[in-house]
């Protein structure tokens, strides 16, 4: 069976990033960077007091919706060279509700994976402190060990599922599917799961290292430039840098996922006469 070659997918990803840079940057600025800067300003350089503090959850919800919109638009642009920024955003708006519905279903499924572990932690006598940390001082070792094992299994299953839904948004955008995109995604990733898991792990490591390094460096530079007393200003600068790193990582990830979808479709078409 012909497999999707991850190296080829990455080469195509680089080609799209080079050839459609202006379009992708425009989408990222509109849907990822600007909302992130606004959110970073709230509570730092823009103090929040009652009753406006209730707007914070609404801002975060709006950011999440814009994030999904941006990823859908990037997916459309990276999937089809004929799609420009305006068309990508229009397609994203048309498929937004379907994508949100699928994401909600995935979040509920992810929560369900950890319910058994939560029950065992509760039975073990473990408690949550006021700071949100887990207090295991009075927990029964047997229940706690079982809960820990279930958490590990749930995390591994979550990693497997994350790899199997790599082409999900490509399907939602290009095949106009809703919940049926989940089954379709499982079919397109057949035979590529382990490779995709490796890609996800590498992506997580690189993104985490870049985020930590950028946060530390920007924090030090901002503190030197603004002074040690400018806590709010330093926090805002760090938030902006984190937003830029996150936007860049999301853009690369979205393009890679879209190109994997295209490669999987091409493989499927090649294999169709042999079926």
MOBEL-V894775 format. One record per backbone hydrogen bond with DSSP energy under -1.0 kcal/mol. CO is the residue of the C=O (numbers start at 0). NH is the residue of the N-H. E is the energy in kcal/mol with one decimal. If there is no record, write none. Layout:
[[CO | NH | E] [CO | NH | E]]
This chain:
[[4 | 8 | -2.0] [5 | 9 | -2.6] [6 | 10 | -2.1] [7 | 11 | -2.3] [8 | 12 | -2.1] [9 | 13 | -2.5] [10 | 14 | -2.0] [11 | 15 | -2.3] [12 | 16 | -2.6] [13 | 17 | -2.2] [14 | 18 | -2.8] [15 | 19 | -2.5] [19 | 23 | -2.5] [20 | 24 | -2.8] [21 | 25 | -2.2] [22 | 26 | -2.1] [23 | 27 | -2.7] [24 | 28 | -2.9] [25 | 29 | -1.8] [26 | 30 | -2.6] [27 | 31 | -2.4] [27 | 32 | -2.6] [28 | 33 | -2.4] [31 | 35 | -1.5] [32 | 36 | -2.5] [33 | 37 | -2.3] [34 | 38 | -2.4] [35 | 39 | -2.3] [36 | 40 | -1.8] [37 | 41 | -1.4] [40 | 43 | -1.7] [40 | 45 | -2.4] [45 | 42 | -2.9] [48 | 51 | -1.8] [50 | 53 | -1.2] [51 | 54 | -2.0] [52 | 55 | -1.4] [54 | 58 | -2.5] [55 | 59 | -2.4] [56 | 60 | -2.2] [57 | 61 | -2.4] [58 | 62 | -2.3] [59 | 63 | -2.1] [60 | 64 | -2.2] [61 | 65 | -2.5] [62 | 66 | -2.4] [63 | 67 | -2.2] [64 | 68 | -2.4] [65 | 69 | -2.8] [66 | 70 | -2.5] [67 | 71 | -2.4] [68 | 72 | -2.3] [69 | 73 | -2.7] [70 | 74 | -2.3] [71 | 75 | -2.2] [72 | 76 | -2.3] [73 | 77 | -2.8] [74 | 78 | -1.6] [75 | 79 | -1.5] [79 | 82 | -1.8] [83 | 87 | -2.7] [84 | 88 | -2.6] [85 | 89 | -2.0] [86 | 90 | -2.8] [87 | 91 | -2.4] [88 | 92 | -2.2] [89 | 93 | -1.8] [90 | 94 | -1.7] [94 | 98 | -2.2] [95 | 99 | -2.7] [96 | 100 | -2.3] [97 | 101 | -2.1] [98 | 102 | -2.4] [99 | 103 | -2.5] [100 | 104 | -1.9] [101 | 105 | -2.0] [102 | 106 | -2.5] [103 | 107 | -2.4] [104 | 108 | -2.1] [105 | 109 | -2.5] [106 | 110 | -2.5] [107 | 111 | -2.1] [108 | 112 | -1.4] [113 | 117 | -2.2] [114 | 118 | -2.3] [115 | 119 | -2.1] [116 | 120 | -2.5] [117 | 121 | -2.1] [118 | 122 | -2.4] [119 | 123 | -1.9] [120 | 125 | -1.5] [123 | 139 | -2.7] [126 | 134 | -3.9] [128 | 131 | -1.7] [132 | 128 | -3.1] [134 | 126 | -1.8] [135 | 138 | -1.4] [139 | 143 | -2.5] [140 | 144 | -2.7] [141 | 145 | -2.1] [142 | 146 | -2.6] [143 | 147 | -2.5] [144 | 148 | -2.2] [145 | 149 | -2.1] [146 | 150 | -2.3] [147 | 151 | -2.1] [148 | 152 | -2.5] [149 | 153 | -2.7] [150 | 154 | -2.4] [151 | 155 | -2.4] [152 | 156 | -2.5] [153 | 157 | -2.4] [154 | 158 | -2.2] [155 | 159 | -2.3] [156 | 160 | -2.6] [157 | 161 | -2.4] [158 | 162 | -1.8] [159 | 163 | -1.8] [160 | 164 | -1.2] [162 | 165 | -1.1] [164 | 167 | -1.8] [166 | 170 | -1.9] [167 | 171 | -2.4] [168 | 172 | -2.5] [169 | 173 | -2.4] [170 | 174 | -2.3] [177 | 180 | -1.7] [178 | 181 | -1.5] [179 | 183 | -1.9] [180 | 184 | -2.3] [181 | 185 | -1.8] [182 | 186 | -1.6] [183 | 187 | -2.1] [184 | 188 | -1.6] [188 | 191 | -2.4] [191 | 195 | -2.4] [192 | 196 | -2.5] [193 | 197 | -2.1] [194 | 198 | -2.0] [195 | 199 | -2.6] [196 | 200 | -2.4] [197 | 201 | -2.4] [198 | 202 | -2.8] [199 | 203 | -2.4] [200 | 204 | -2.4] [201 | 205 | -2.6] [202 | 206 | -2.6] [203 | 207 | -2.4] [204 | 208 | -2.5] [205 | 209 | -2.5] [206 | 210 | -2.5] [207 | 211 | -2.6] [208 | 212 | -2.6] [209 | 213 | -2.5] [210 | 214 | -2.3] [211 | 215 | -2.4] [212 | 216 | -2.5] [213 | 217 | -2.6] [214 | 218 | -2.0] [215 | 219 | -2.2] [216 | 220 | -2.6] [217 | 221 | -2.6] [218 | 222 | -2.0] [219 | 223 | -2.2] [220 | 224 | -2.3] [221 | 225 | -2.9] [222 | 226 | -1.8] [226 | 229 | -1.2] [228 | 230 | -2.0] [229 | 233 | -2.4] [230 | 234 | -2.4] [231 | 235 | -2.1] [232 | 236 | -2.3] [233 | 237 | -2.5] [234 | 238 | -2.2] [235 | 239 | -2.4] [236 | 240 | -2.3] [237 | 241 | -2.6] [238 | 242 | -2.1] [239 | 243 | -2.3] [240 | 244 | -2.4] [241 | 245 | -2.6] [242 | 246 | -2.6] [243 | 247 | -2.3] [244 | 248 | -2.5] [245 | 249 | -2.5] [246 | 250 | -2.2] [247 | 251 | -2.2] [248 | 252 | -2.5] [249 | 253 | -2.6] [250 | 254 | -2.3] [251 | 255 | -2.4] [252 | 256 | -2.6] [253 | 257 | -2.2] [254 | 258 | -2.6] [255 | 259 | -2.3] [256 | 260 | -2.1] [257 | 261 | -2.2] [258 | 262 | -2.4] [259 | 263 | -2.7] [260 | 264 | -2.3] [261 | 265 | -2.3] [262 | 266 | -2.3] [263 | 267 | -2.4] [264 | 268 | -2.4] [265 | 269 | -1.9] [266 | 270 | -2.1] [267 | 271 | -1.3] [270 | 273 | -1.2] [271 | 274 | -1.2]]
